[in-house]
Amino acid sequence: EYKDCPIIKVRCNSNAGIRVWAAPGVKPTSKCLPNGSSWKVLKIYYHNSDVWYNLGGNQWVSKKGTVYLENKFYK
């Protein structure tokens, strides 16, 4: 069980949302997360000057399309 997981909120210029990747920077999936949606982060990975957030399993998003919500954590 994960405790005190940070929450990210999707923010982007596209109505389509942001792309979900199977691995950081390696393989995009056909899934997108909607703009304005919030997600619990289970892992954080630093790769080539980018930060990637794992949302569970093989679901990763880049920080370039997301932002931390200040002082908000999933408990």
Distance bins in CASP14 RR format, pairs under 12 A and 6 or more apart:
PFRMAT RR
TARGET T0000
AUTHOR 0000-0000-0000
RMODE 2
METHOD distances of the structure
MODEL  1
1 40 0 0 0 0 0 1 0 0 0 0 0
1 42 0 0 0 0 0 1 0 0 0 0 0
1 74 0 0 0 0 0 1 0 0 0 0 0
1 75 0 0 0 0 0 1 0 0 0 0 0
2 40 1 0 0 1 0 0 0 0 0 0 0
2 41 0 0 0 0 1 0 0 0 0 0 0
2 42 1 0 1 0 0 0 0 0 0 0 0
2 43 0 0 0 0 1 0 0 0 0 0 0
2 54 0 0 0 0 0 1 0 0 0 0 0
2 55 0 0 0 0 0 1 0 0 0 0 0
2 56 0 0 0 0 1 0 0 0 0 0 0
2 73 0 0 0 0 0 1 0 0 0 0 0
2 74 1 0 0 1 0 0 0 0 0 0 0
2 75 0 0 0 0 1 0 0 0 0 0 0
3 40 0 0 0 0 0 1 0 0 0 0 0
3 42 0 0 0 0 0 1 0 0 0 0 0
3 73 0 0 0 0 1 0 0 0 0 0 0
3 74 0 0 0 0 1 0 0 0 0 0 0
3 75 1 0 0 1 0 0 0 0 0 0 0
4 40 0 0 0 0 0 1 0 0 0 0 0
4 41 0 0 0 0 0 1 0 0 0 0 0
4 42 0 0 0 0 0 1 0 0 0 0 0
4 71 0 0 0 0 0 1 0 0 0 0 0
4 72 0 0 0 0 0 1 0 0 0 0 0
4 73 1 0 1 0 0 0 0 0 0 0 0
4 74 1 0 0 1 0 0 0 0 0 0 0
4 75 1 0 0 1 0 0 0 0 0 0 0
5 38 0 0 0 0 0 1 0 0 0 0 0
5 39 0 0 0 0 1 0 0 0 0 0 0
5 40 1 0 1 0 0 0 0 0 0 0 0
5 41 1 0 1 0 0 0 0 0 0 0 0
5 42 1 0 0 1 0 0 0 0 0 0 0
5 43 0 0 0 0 1 0 0 0 0 0 0
5 44 0 0 0 0 0 1 0 0 0 0 0
5 53 0 0 0 0 0 1 0 0 0 0 0
5 54 0 0 0 0 0 1 0 0 0 0 0
5 55 0 0 0 0 1 0 0 0 0 0 0
5 56 0 0 0 0 0 1 0 0 0 0 0
5 68 0 0 0 0 0 1 0 0 0 0 0
5 69 0 0 0 0 0 1 0 0 0 0 0
5 72 0 0 0 0 0 1 0 0 0 0 0
5 73 1 0 0 1 0 0 0 0 0 0 0
5 74 1 0 1 0 0 0 0 0 0 0 0
5 75 0 0 0 0 1 0 0 0 0 0 0
6 38 0 0 0 0 0 1 0 0 0 0 0
6 39 0 0 0 0 1 0 0 0 0 0 0
6 40 1 0 0 1 0 0 0 0 0 0 0
6 41 1 0 1 0 0 0 0 0 0 0 0
6 42 0 0 0 0 1 0 0 0 0 0 0
6 43 0 0 0 0 0 1 0 0 0 0 0
6 44 1 0 0 1 0 0 0 0 0 0 0
6 51 0 0 0 0 0 1 0 0 0 0 0
6 53 0 0 0 0 1 0 0 0 0 0 0
6 54 0 0 0 0 0 1 0 0 0 0 0
6 55 0 0 0 0 0 1 0 0 0 0 0
6 63 0 0 0 0 0 1 0 0 0 0 0
6 66 0 0 0 0 0 1 0 0 0 0 0
6 67 0 0 0 0 0 1 0 0 0 0 0
6 68 1 0 1 0 0 0 0 0 0 0 0
6 69 1 0 0 1 0 0 0 0 0 0 0
6 70 0 0 0 0 0 1 0 0 0 0 0
6 71 0 0 0 0 1 0 0 0 0 0 0
6 72 1 0 0 1 0 0 0 0 0 0 0
6 73 1 0 1 0 0 0 0 0 0 0 0
6 74 1 0 0 1 0 0 0 0 0 0 0
6 75 0 0 0 0 0 1 0 0 0 0 0
7 36 0 0 0 0 0 1 0 0 0 0 0
7 37 0 0 0 0 0 1 0 0 0 0 0
7 38 1 0 1 0 0 0 0 0 0 0 0
7 39 1 0 0 1 0 0 0 0 0 0 0
7 40 1 0 0 1 0 0 0 0 0 0 0
7 41 1 0 0 1 0 0 0 0 0 0 0
7 42 0 0 0 0 0 1 0 0 0 0 0
7 53 0 0 0 0 0 1 0 0 0 0 0
7 55 0 0 0 0 0 1 0 0 0 0 0
7 66 0 0 0 0 0 1 0 0 0 0 0
7 67 0 0 0 0 0 1 0 0 0 0 0
7 68 1 0 0 1 0 0 0 0 0 0 0
7 69 1 0 1 0 0 0 0 0 0 0 0
7 70 0 0 0 0 1 0 0 0 0 0 0
7 71 0 0 0 0 1 0 0 0 0 0 0
7 72 1 0 1 0 0 0 0 0 0 0 0
7 73 1 0 0 1 0 0 0 0 0 0 0
7 74 1 0 1 0 0 0 0 0 0 0 0
7 75 0 0 0 0 0 1 0 0 0 0 0
8 18 0 0 0 0 0 1 0 0 0 0 0
8 33 0 0 0 0 1 0 0 0 0 0 0
8 36 0 0 0 0 0 1 0 0 0 0 0
8 37 0 0 0 0 1 0 0 0 0 0 0
8 38 1 0 0 1 0 0 0 0 0 0 0
8 39 1 0 1 0 0 0 0 0 0 0 0
8 40 0 0 0 0 1 0 0 0 0 0 0
8 41 1 0 1 0 0 0 0 0 0 0 0
8 42 0 0 0 0 0 1 0 0 0 0 0
8 44 0 0 0 0 1 0 0 0 0 0 0
8 51 0 0 0 0 0 1 0 0 0 0 0
8 52 0 0 0 0 0 1 0 0 0 0 0
8 53 1 0 1 0 0 0 0 0 0 0 0
8 54 0 0 0 0 0 1 0 0 0 0 0
8 55 0 0 0 0 1 0 0 0 0 0 0
8 60 0 0 0 0 0 1 0 0 0 0 0
8 61 1 0 0 1 0 0 0 0 0 0 0
8 62 0 0 0 0 0 1 0 0 0 0 0
8 63 0 0 0 0 1 0 0 0 0 0 0
8 64 0 0 0 0 0 1 0 0 0 0 0
8 65 0 0 0 0 1 0 0 0 0 0 0
8 66 1 0 1 0 0 0 0 0 0 0 0
8 67 1 0 0 1 0 0 0 0 0 0 0
8 68 1 0 0 1 0 0 0 0 0 0 0
8 69 1 0 0 1 0 0 0 0 0 0 0
8 70 0 0 0 0 0 1 0 0 0 0 0
8 72 0 0 0 0 1 0 0 0 0 0 0
8 73 0 0 0 0 0 1 0 0 0 0 0
8 74 0 0 0 0 0 1 0 0 0 0 0
9 17 0 0 0 0 0 1 0 0 0 0 0
9 18 0 0 0 0 0 1 0 0 0 0 0
9 33 0 0 0 0 1 0 0 0 0 0 0
9 34 0 0 0 0 0 1 0 0 0 0 0
9 35 0 0 0 0 1 0 0 0 0 0 0
9 36 1 0 1 0 0 0 0 0 0 0 0
9 37 1 0 0 1 0 0 0 0 0 0 0
9 38 1 0 1 0 0 0 0 0 0 0 0
9 39 1 0 0 1 0 0 0 0 0 0 0
9 40 0 0 0 0 0 1 0 0 0 0 0
9 41 0 0 0 0 0 1 0 0 0 0 0
9 53 0 0 0 0 0 1 0 0 0 0 0
9 61 0 0 0 0 0 1 0 0 0 0 0
9 63 0 0 0 0 0 1 0 0 0 0 0
9 65 0 0 0 0 1 0 0 0 0 0 0
9 66 1 0 0 1 0 0 0 0 0 0 0
9 67 1 0 1 0 0 0 0 0 0 0 0
9 68 1 0 0 1 0 0 0 0 0 0 0
9 69 1 0 1 0 0 0 0 0 0 0 0
9 70 0 0 0 0 0 1 0 0 0 0 0
9 72 0 0 0 0 1 0 0 0 0 0 0
10 16 0 0 0 0 0 1 0 0 0 0 0
10 17 1 0 0 1 0 0 0 0 0 0 0
10 18 1 0 1 0 0 0 0 0 0 0 0
10 19 0 0 0 0 0 1 0 0 0 0 0
10 20 0 0 0 0 0 1 0 0 0 0 0
10 32 0 0 0 0 1 0 0 0 0 0 0
10 33 1 0 1 0 0 0 0 0 0 0 0
10 34 1 0 0 1 0 0 0 0 0 0 0
10 35 1 0 1 0 0 0 0 0 0 0 0
10 36 1 0 1 0 0 0 0 0 0 0 0
10 37 1 0 1 0 0 0 0 0 0 0 0
10 38 1 0 0 1 0 0 0 0 0 0 0
10 39 1 0 0 1 0 0 0 0 0 0 0
10 53 0 0 0 0 0 1 0 0 0 0 0
10 55 0 0 0 0 0 1 0 0 0 0 0
10 61 1 0 0 1 0 0 0 0 0 0 0
10 62 0 0 0 0 0 1 0 0 0 0 0
10 63 0 0 0 0 0 1 0 0 0 0 0
10 64 0 0 0 0 0 1 0 0 0 0 0
10 65 1 0 0 1 0 0 0 0 0 0 0
10 66 1 0 1 0 0 0 0 0 0 0 0
10 67 0 0 0 0 1 0 0 0 0 0 0
10 68 0 0 0 0 0 1 0 0 0 0 0
10 69 0 0 0 0 0 1 0 0 0 0 0
11 17 0 0 0 0 1 0 0 0 0 0 0
11 18 0 0 0 0 1 0 0 0 0 0 0
11 33 0 0 0 0 0 1 0 0 0 0 0
11 34 0 0 0 0 0 1 0 0 0 0 0
11 35 1 0 0 1 0 0 0 0 0 0 0
11 36 1 0 0 1 0 0 0 0 0 0 0
11 37 0 0 0 0 1 0 0 0 0 0 0
11 38 0 0 0 0 0 1 0 0 0 0 0
11 61 0 0 0 0 0 1 0 0 0 0 0
11 63 0 0 0 0 0 1 0 0 0 0 0
11 64 0 0 0 0 0 1 0 0 0 0 0
11 65 1 0 0 1 0 0 0 0 0 0 0
11 66 1 0 0 1 0 0 0 0 0 0 0
11 67 1 0 1 0 0 0 0 0 0 0 0
11 68 0 0 0 0 0 1 0 0 0 0 0
11 69 0 0 0 0 0 1 0 0 0 0 0
12 18 1 0 1 0 0 0 0 0 0 0 0
12 19 0 0 0 0 1 0 0 0 0 0 0
12 32 0 0 0 0 1 0 0 0 0 0 0
12 33 0 0 0 0 1 0 0 0 0 0 0
12 34 0 0 0 0 1 0 0 0 0 0 0
12 35 1 0 1 0 0 0 0 0 0 0 0
12 36 0 0 0 0 1 0 0 0 0 0 0
12 37 0 0 0 0 0 1 0 0 0 0 0
12 61 0 0 0 0 0 1 0 0 0 0 0
12 62 0 0 0 0 0 1 0 0 0 0 0
12 63 0 0 0 0 0 1 0 0 0 0 0
12 64 0 0 0 0 1 0 0 0 0 0 0
12 65 1 0 1 0 0 0 0 0 0 0 0
12 66 0 0 0 0 1 0 0 0 0 0 0
12 67 0 0 0 0 0 1 0 0 0 0 0
13 35 0 0 0 0 1 0 0 0 0 0 0
13 64 0 0 0 0 0 1 0 0 0 0 0
13 65 0 0 0 0 1 0 0 0 0 0 0
14 32 0 0 0 0 1 0 0 0 0 0 0
14 33 0 0 0 0 0 1 0 0 0 0 0
14 34 0 0 0 0 0 1 0 0 0 0 0
14 35 1 0 0 1 0 0 0 0 0 0 0
14 36 0 0 0 0 0 1 0 0 0 0 0
14 65 0 0 0 0 1 0 0 0 0 0 0
15 32 0 0 0 0 1 0 0 0 0 0 0
15 34 0 0 0 0 1 0 0 0 0 0 0
15 35 1 0 0 1 0 0 0 0 0 0 0
15 36 0 0 0 0 0 1 0 0 0 0 0
16 30 0 0 0 0 0 1 0 0 0 0 0
16 31 0 0 0 0 0 1 0 0 0 0 0
16 32 1 0 1 0 0 0 0 0 0 0 0
16 33 0 0 0 0 1 0 0 0 0 0 0
16 34 0 0 0 0 1 0 0 0 0 0 0
16 35 0 0 0 0 1 0 0 0 0 0 0
17 31 0 0 0 0 0 1 0 0 0 0 0
17 32 1 0 1 0 0 0 0 0 0 0 0
17 33 1 0 0 1 0 0 0 0 0 0 0
17 34 1 0 1 0 0 0 0 0 0 0 0
17 35 1 0 1 0 0 0 0 0 0 0 0
17 36 0 0 0 0 1 0 0 0 0 0 0
17 37 0 0 0 0 1 0 0 0 0 0 0
17 61 0 0 0 0 1 0 0 0 0 0 0
17 65 0 0 0 0 1 0 0 0 0 0 0
17 66 0 0 0 0 0 1 0 0 0 0 0
18 28 0 0 0 0 0 1 0 0 0 0 0
18 29 0 0 0 0 0 1 0 0 0 0 0
18 31 0 0 0 0 1 0 0 0 0 0 0
18 32 1 0 0 1 0 0 0 0 0 0 0
18 33 1 0 1 0 0 0 0 0 0 0 0
18 34 0 0 0 0 1 0 0 0 0 0 0
18 35 1 0 0 1 0 0 0 0 0 0 0
18 36 0 0 0 0 0 1 0 0 0 0 0
18 37 0 0 0 0 1 0 0 0 0 0 0
18 39 0 0 0 0 0 1 0 0 0 0 0
18 52 0 0 0 0 0 1 0 0 0 0 0
18 53 0 0 0 0 0 1 0 0 0 0 0
18 55 0 0 0 0 0 1 0 0 0 0 0
18 59 0 0 0 0 0 1 0 0 0 0 0
18 60 0 0 0 0 0 1 0 0 0 0 0
18 61 1 0 1 0 0 0 0 0 0 0 0
18 62 1 0 0 1 0 0 0 0 0 0 0
18 63 0 0 0 0 0 1 0 0 0 0 0
18 64 0 0 0 0 1 0 0 0 0 0 0
18 65 1 0 1 0 0 0 0 0 0 0 0
18 66 1 0 0 1 0 0 0 0 0 0 0
18 67 0 0 0 0 0 1 0 0 0 0 0
19 25 0 0 0 0 0 1 0 0 0 0 0
19 27 0 0 0 0 0 1 0 0 0 0 0
19 28 1 0 1 0 0 0 0 0 0 0 0
19 29 1 0 0 1 0 0 0 0 0 0 0
19 30 0 0 0 0 1 0 0 0 0 0 0
19 31 1 0 0 1 0 0 0 0 0 0 0
19 32 1 0 1 0 0 0 0 0 0 0 0
19 33 0 0 0 0 1 0 0 0 0 0 0
19 34 0 0 0 0 0 1 0 0 0 0 0
19 52 0 0 0 0 0 1 0 0 0 0 0
19 59 0 0 0 0 0 1 0 0 0 0 0
19 60 0 0 0 0 1 0 0 0 0 0 0
19 61 1 0 0 1 0 0 0 0 0 0 0
19 62 0 0 0 0 1 0 0 0 0 0 0
19 64 0 0 0 0 0 1 0 0 0 0 0
19 65 0 0 0 0 1 0 0 0 0 0 0
19 66 0 0 0 0 0 1 0 0 0 0 0
20 27 0 0 0 0 0 1 0 0 0 0 0
20 28 1 0 0 1 0 0 0 0 0 0 0
20 29 1 0 1 0 0 0 0 0 0 0 0
20 30 0 0 0 0 1 0 0 0 0 0 0
20 31 1 0 1 0 0 0 0 0 0 0 0
20 32 1 0 0 1 0 0 0 0 0 0 0
20 33 1 0 0 1 0 0 0 0 0 0 0
20 34 0 0 0 0 0 1 0 0 0 0 0
20 37 0 0 0 0 0 1 0 0 0 0 0
20 39 0 0 0 0 0 1 0 0 0 0 0
20 52 0 0 0 0 0 1 0 0 0 0 0
20 53 0 0 0 0 0 1 0 0 0 0 0
20 54 0 0 0 0 0 1 0 0 0 0 0
20 55 1 0 0 1 0 0 0 0 0 0 0
20 56 0 0 0 0 0 1 0 0 0 0 0
20 57 0 0 0 0 0 1 0 0 0 0 0
20 58 0 0 0 0 1 0 0 0 0 0 0
20 59 1 0 1 0 0 0 0 0 0 0 0
20 60 1 0 0 1 0 0 0 0 0 0 0
20 61 1 0 0 1 0 0 0 0 0 0 0
20 62 0 0 0 0 1 0 0 0 0 0 0
20 65 0 0 0 0 0 1 0 0 0 0 0
20 66 0 0 0 0 0 1 0 0 0 0 0
21 27 1 0 0 1 0 0 0 0 0 0 0
21 28 1 0 1 0 0 0 0 0 0 0 0
21 29 1 0 0 1 0 0 0 0 0 0 0
21 30 0 0 0 0 0 1 0 0 0 0 0
21 31 0 0 0 0 1 0 0 0 0 0 0
21 32 0 0 0 0 0 1 0 0 0 0 0
21 33 0 0 0 0 0 1 0 0 0 0 0
21 45 0 0 0 0 0 1 0 0 0 0 0
21 47 0 0 0 0 0 1 0 0 0 0 0
21 50 0 0 0 0 0 1 0 0 0 0 0
21 52 1 0 0 1 0 0 0 0 0 0 0
21 53 0 0 0 0 0 1 0 0 0 0 0
21 54 0 0 0 0 1 0 0 0 0 0 0
21 55 0 0 0 0 0 1 0 0 0 0 0
21 57 0 0 0 0 0 1 0 0 0 0 0
21 58 0 0 0 0 1 0 0 0 0 0 0
21 59 1 0 0 1 0 0 0 0 0 0 0
21 60 1 0 1 0 0 0 0 0 0 0 0
21 61 1 0 0 1 0 0 0 0 0 0 0
21 62 1 0 0 1 0 0 0 0 0 0 0
21 64 0 0 0 0 0 1 0 0 0 0 0
21 65 0 0 0 0 0 1 0 0 0 0 0
22 28 1 0 0 1 0 0 0 0 0 0 0
22 29 1 0 1 0 0 0 0 0 0 0 0
22 30 0 0 0 0 0 1 0 0 0 0 0
22 31 0 0 0 0 1 0 0 0 0 0 0
22 52 0 0 0 0 0 1 0 0 0 0 0
22 54 0 0 0 0 0 1 0 0 0 0 0
22 55 0 0 0 0 0 1 0 0 0 0 0
22 56 0 0 0 0 0 1 0 0 0 0 0
22 57 0 0 0 0 1 0 0 0 0 0 0
22 58 1 0 1 0 0 0 0 0 0 0 0
22 59 1 0 0 1 0 0 0 0 0 0 0
22 60 1 0 0 1 0 0 0 0 0 0 0
22 61 0 0 0 0 0 1 0 0 0 0 0
23 29 0 0 0 0 0 1 0 0 0 0 0
23 43 0 0 0 0 0 1 0 0 0 0 0
23 45 0 0 0 0 1 0 0 0 0 0 0
23 47 0 0 0 0 1 0 0 0 0 0 0
23 52 0 0 0 0 1 0 0 0 0 0 0
23 54 0 0 0 0 1 0 0 0 0 0 0
23 57 0 0 0 0 0 1 0 0 0 0 0
23 58 1 0 0 1 0 0 0 0 0 0 0
23 59 0 0 0 0 0 1 0 0 0 0 0
23 60 1 0 0 1 0 0 0 0 0 0 0
23 61 0 0 0 0 0 1 0 0 0 0 0
23 62 0 0 0 0 0 1 0 0 0 0 0
24 43 0 0 0 0 1 0 0 0 0 0 0
24 44 0 0 0 0 0 1 0 0 0 0 0
24 45 1 0 1 0 0 0 0 0 0 0 0
24 46 0 0 0 0 1 0 0 0 0 0 0
24 47 1 0 1 0 0 0 0 0 0 0 0
24 48 0 0 0 0 1 0 0 0 0 0 0
24 50 1 0 0 1 0 0 0 0 0 0 0
24 51 0 0 0 0 1 0 0 0 0 0 0
24 52 1 1 0 0 0 0 0 0 0 0 0
24 53 0 0 0 0 1 0 0 0 0 0 0
24 54 0 0 0 0 1 0 0 0 0 0 0
24 58 0 0 0 0 0 1 0 0 0 0 0
24 59 0 0 0 0 0 1 0 0 0 0 0
24 60 1 0 1 0 0 0 0 0 0 0 0
24 61 0 0 0 0 1 0 0 0 0 0 0
24 62 1 0 0 1 0 0 0 0 0 0 0
24 63 0 0 0 0 0 1 0 0 0 0 0
24 64 0 0 0 0 0 1 0 0 0 0 0
25 45 0 0 0 0 1 0 0 0 0 0 0
25 47 1 0 0 1 0 0 0 0 0 0 0
25 48 0 0 0 0 1 0 0 0 0 0 0
25 49 0 0 0 0 0 1 0 0 0 0 0
25 50 1 0 0 1 0 0 0 0 0 0 0
25 51 0 0 0 0 0 1 0 0 0 0 0
25 52 1 0 0 1 0 0 0 0 0 0 0
25 60 1 0 0 1 0 0 0 0 0 0 0
25 61 0 0 0 0 0 1 0 0 0 0 0
25 62 1 0 0 1 0 0 0 0 0 0 0
25 63 0 0 0 0 0 1 0 0 0 0 0
25 64 0 0 0 0 0 1 0 0 0 0 0
26 45 0 0 0 0 0 1 0 0 0 0 0
26 47 0 0 0 0 1 0 0 0 0 0 0
26 48 0 0 0 0 0 1 0 0 0 0 0
26 52 0 0 0 0 0 1 0 0 0 0 0
26 58 0 0 0 0 0 1 0 0 0 0 0
26 60 0 0 0 0 1 0 0 0 0 0 0
26 62 0 0 0 0 0 1 0 0 0 0 0
27 58 0 0 0 0 1 0 0 0 0 0 0
27 59 0 0 0 0 0 1 0 0 0 0 0
27 60 0 0 0 0 1 0 0 0 0 0 0
28 58 0 0 0 0 0 1 0 0 0 0 0
28 59 0 0 0 0 0 1 0 0 0 0 0
28 60 0 0 0 0 1 0 0 0 0 0 0
28 61 0 0 0 0 0 1 0 0 0 0 0
28 62 0 0 0 0 0 1 0 0 0 0 0
29 55 0 0 0 0 0 1 0 0 0 0 0
29 57 0 0 0 0 0 1 0 0 0 0 0
29 58 0 0 0 0 1 0 0 0 0 0 0
29 59 1 0 0 1 0 0 0 0 0 0 0
29 60 0 0 0 0 1 0 0 0 0 0 0
29 61 0 0 0 0 0 1 0 0 0 0 0
31 55 0 0 0 0 0 1 0 0 0 0 0
31 58 0 0 0 0 0 1 0 0 0 0 0
31 59 1 0 0 1 0 0 0 0 0 0 0
31 60 0 0 0 0 0 1 0 0 0 0 0
31 61 0 0 0 0 1 0 0 0 0 0 0
32 59 0 0 0 0 0 1 0 0 0 0 0
32 61 0 0 0 0 1 0 0 0 0 0 0
32 65 0 0 0 0 0 1 0 0 0 0 0
33 39 1 0 0 1 0 0 0 0 0 0 0
33 53 0 0 0 0 0 1 0 0 0 0 0
33 55 0 0 0 0 1 0 0 0 0 0 0
33 59 0 0 0 0 1 0 0 0 0 0 0
33 60 0 0 0 0 0 1 0 0 0 0 0
33 61 1 0 0 1 0 0 0 0 0 0 0
33 62 0 0 0 0 0 1 0 0 0 0 0
33 65 0 0 0 0 1 0 0 0 0 0 0
33 66 0 0 0 0 1 0 0 0 0 0 0
34 61 0 0 0 0 0 1 0 0 0 0 0
35 65 0 0 0 0 1 0 0 0 0 0 0
35 66 0 0 0 0 0 1 0 0 0 0 0
35 67 0 0 0 0 0 1 0 0 0 0 0
36 65 0 0 0 0 0 1 0 0 0 0 0
36 66 0 0 0 0 1 0 0 0 0 0 0
36 67 0 0 0 0 0 1 0 0 0 0 0
36 69 0 0 0 0 0 1 0 0 0 0 0
37 55 0 0 0 0 0 1 0 0 0 0 0
37 61 0 0 0 0 0 1 0 0 0 0 0
37 65 0 0 0 0 0 1 0 0 0 0 0
37 66 0 0 0 0 1 0 0 0 0 0 0
37 69 0 0 0 0 0 1 0 0 0 0 0
38 53 0 0 0 0 0 1 0 0 0 0 0
38 55 0 0 0 0 0 1 0 0 0 0 0
38 61 0 0 0 0 0 1 0 0 0 0 0
38 66 0 0 0 0 1 0 0 0 0 0 0
38 67 0 0 0 0 0 1 0 0 0 0 0
38 68 0 0 0 0 0 1 0 0 0 0 0
38 69 1 0 0 1 0 0 0 0 0 0 0
38 72 0 0 0 0 1 0 0 0 0 0 0
38 73 0 0 0 0 0 1 0 0 0 0 0
38 74 0 0 0 0 1 0 0 0 0 0 0
39 53 1 0 0 1 0 0 0 0 0 0 0
39 54 0 0 0 0 0 1 0 0 0 0 0
39 55 1 0 1 0 0 0 0 0 0 0 0
39 56 0 0 0 0 1 0 0 0 0 0 0
39 59 0 0 0 0 1 0 0 0 0 0 0
39 60 0 0 0 0 0 1 0 0 0 0 0
39 61 1 0 0 1 0 0 0 0 0 0 0
39 65 0 0 0 0 0 1 0 0 0 0 0
39 66 0 0 0 0 1 0 0 0 0 0 0
39 67 0 0 0 0 0 1 0 0 0 0 0
39 68 0 0 0 0 0 1 0 0 0 0 0
39 69 0 0 0 0 0 1 0 0 0 0 0
39 72 0 0 0 0 0 1 0 0 0 0 0
39 74 0 0 0 0 1 0 0 0 0 0 0
40 53 0 0 0 0 1 0 0 0 0 0 0
40 54 0 0 0 0 0 1 0 0 0 0 0
40 55 1 0 0 1 0 0 0 0 0 0 0
40 56 0 0 0 0 1 0 0 0 0 0 0
40 59 0 0 0 0 0 1 0 0 0 0 0
40 61 0 0 0 0 0 1 0 0 0 0 0
40 69 0 0 0 0 0 1 0 0 0 0 0
40 72 0 0 0 0 0 1 0 0 0 0 0
40 73 0 0 0 0 1 0 0 0 0 0 0
40 74 1 0 1 0 0 0 0 0 0 0 0
40 75 0 0 0 0 0 1 0 0 0 0 0
41 51 0 0 0 0 0 1 0 0 0 0 0
41 52 0 0 0 0 1 0 0 0 0 0 0
41 53 1 0 1 0 0 0 0 0 0 0 0
41 54 1 0 0 1 0 0 0 0 0 0 0
41 55 1 0 0 1 0 0 0 0 0 0 0
41 56 0 0 0 0 1 0 0 0 0 0 0
41 59 0 0 0 0 0 1 0 0 0 0 0
41 60 0 0 0 0 0 1 0 0 0 0 0
41 61 0 0 0 0 1 0 0 0 0 0 0
41 63 0 0 0 0 0 1 0 0 0 0 0
41 66 0 0 0 0 1 0 0 0 0 0 0
41 67 0 0 0 0 0 1 0 0 0 0 0
41 68 0 0 0 0 1 0 0 0 0 0 0
41 69 0 0 0 0 0 1 0 0 0 0 0
41 72 0 0 0 0 0 1 0 0 0 0 0
41 73 0 0 0 0 1 0 0 0 0 0 0
41 74 0 0 0 0 1 0 0 0 0 0 0
42 52 0 0 0 0 0 1 0 0 0 0 0
42 53 0 0 0 0 1 0 0 0 0 0 0
42 54 1 0 1 0 0 0 0 0 0 0 0
42 55 1 0 0 1 0 0 0 0 0 0 0
42 56 1 0 1 0 0 0 0 0 0 0 0
42 57 1 0 0 1 0 0 0 0 0 0 0
42 58 0 0 0 0 0 1 0 0 0 0 0
42 59 0 0 0 0 1 0 0 0 0 0 0
42 60 0 0 0 0 0 1 0 0 0 0 0
42 61 0 0 0 0 0 1 0 0 0 0 0
42 74 0 0 0 0 1 0 0 0 0 0 0
43 51 0 0 0 0 0 1 0 0 0 0 0
43 52 0 0 0 0 1 0 0 0 0 0 0
43 53 1 0 0 1 0 0 0 0 0 0 0
43 54 1 1 0 0 0 0 0 0 0 0 0
43 55 0 0 0 0 1 0 0 0 0 0 0
43 56 1 0 0 1 0 0 0 0 0 0 0
43 57 0 0 0 0 1 0 0 0 0 0 0
43 58 0 0 0 0 0 1 0 0 0 0 0
43 59 0 0 0 0 0 1 0 0 0 0 0
43 60 0 0 0 0 1 0 0 0 0 0 0
43 61 0 0 0 0 0 1 0 0 0 0 0
44 50 0 0 0 0 0 1 0 0 0 0 0
44 51 1 0 0 1 0 0 0 0 0 0 0
44 52 1 0 0 1 0 0 0 0 0 0 0
44 53 1 0 0 1 0 0 0 0 0 0 0
44 54 1 0 0 1 0 0 0 0 0 0 0
44 55 0 0 0 0 0 1 0 0 0 0 0
44 60 0 0 0 0 0 1 0 0 0 0 0
44 61 0 0 0 0 0 1 0 0 0 0 0
44 62 0 0 0 0 0 1 0 0 0 0 0
44 63 0 0 0 0 1 0 0 0 0 0 0
44 66 0 0 0 0 0 1 0 0 0 0 0
44 68 0 0 0 0 0 1 0 0 0 0 0
45 51 1 0 0 1 0 0 0 0 0 0 0
45 52 1 0 1 0 0 0 0 0 0 0 0
45 53 1 0 0 1 0 0 0 0 0 0 0
45 54 1 0 0 1 0 0 0 0 0 0 0
45 55 0 0 0 0 0 1 0 0 0 0 0
45 60 1 0 0 1 0 0 0 0 0 0 0
45 61 0 0 0 0 0 1 0 0 0 0 0
45 62 0 0 0 0 0 1 0 0 0 0 0
45 63 0 0 0 0 0 1 0 0 0 0 0
46 52 1 0 0 1 0 0 0 0 0 0 0
46 53 0 0 0 0 0 1 0 0 0 0 0
46 62 0 0 0 0 0 1 0 0 0 0 0
46 63 0 0 0 0 1 0 0 0 0 0 0
47 53 0 0 0 0 0 1 0 0 0 0 0
47 54 0 0 0 0 0 1 0 0 0 0 0
47 60 0 0 0 0 1 0 0 0 0 0 0
47 62 0 0 0 0 1 0 0 0 0 0 0
47 63 0 0 0 0 0 1 0 0 0 0 0
47 64 0 0 0 0 0 1 0 0 0 0 0
48 62 0 0 0 0 0 1 0 0 0 0 0
48 63 0 0 0 0 0 1 0 0 0 0 0
48 64 0 0 0 0 0 1 0 0 0 0 0
49 62 0 0 0 0 0 1 0 0 0 0 0
49 63 0 0 0 0 0 1 0 0 0 0 0
49 64 0 0 0 0 0 1 0 0 0 0 0
50 60 0 0 0 0 0 1 0 0 0 0 0
50 61 0 0 0 0 0 1 0 0 0 0 0
50 62 1 0 1 0 0 0 0 0 0 0 0
50 63 1 0 0 1 0 0 0 0 0 0 0
50 64 1 0 0 1 0 0 0 0 0 0 0
50 65 0 0 0 0 0 1 0 0 0 0 0
50 66 0 0 0 0 0 1 0 0 0 0 0
51 60 0 0 0 0 0 1 0 0 0 0 0
51 61 0 0 0 0 1 0 0 0 0 0 0
51 62 1 0 0 1 0 0 0 0 0 0 0
51 63 1 1 0 0 0 0 0 0 0 0 0
51 64 0 0 0 0 1 0 0 0 0 0 0
51 65 0 0 0 0 0 1 0 0 0 0 0
51 66 0 0 0 0 1 0 0 0 0 0 0
51 67 0 0 0 0 0 1 0 0 0 0 0
51 68 0 0 0 0 0 1 0 0 0 0 0
52 58 0 0 0 0 0 1 0 0 0 0 0
52 59 0 0 0 0 0 1 0 0 0 0 0
52 60 1 0 1 0 0 0 0 0 0 0 0
52 61 1 0 0 1 0 0 0 0 0 0 0
52 62 1 0 1 0 0 0 0 0 0 0 0
52 63 1 0 0 1 0 0 0 0 0 0 0
52 64 0 0 0 0 1 0 0 0 0 0 0
52 65 0 0 0 0 0 1 0 0 0 0 0
52 66 0 0 0 0 1 0 0 0 0 0 0
53 59 0 0 0 0 1 0 0 0 0 0 0
53 60 1 0 0 1 0 0 0 0 0 0 0
53 61 1 0 1 0 0 0 0 0 0 0 0
53 62 1 0 0 1 0 0 0 0 0 0 0
53 63 1 0 0 1 0 0 0 0 0 0 0
53 64 0 0 0 0 0 1 0 0 0 0 0
53 65 0 0 0 0 1 0 0 0 0 0 0
53 66 1 0 0 1 0 0 0 0 0 0 0
53 67 0 0 0 0 0 1 0 0 0 0 0
53 68 0 0 0 0 1 0 0 0 0 0 0
54 60 1 0 1 0 0 0 0 0 0 0 0
54 61 0 0 0 0 1 0 0 0 0 0 0
54 62 0 0 0 0 0 1 0 0 0 0 0
55 61 1 0 0 1 0 0 0 0 0 0 0
55 62 0 0 0 0 0 1 0 0 0 0 0
55 66 0 0 0 0 0 1 0 0 0 0 0
55 74 0 0 0 0 0 1 0 0 0 0 0
60 66 0 0 0 0 0 1 0 0 0 0 0
61 67 0 0 0 0 0 1 0 0 0 0 0
END
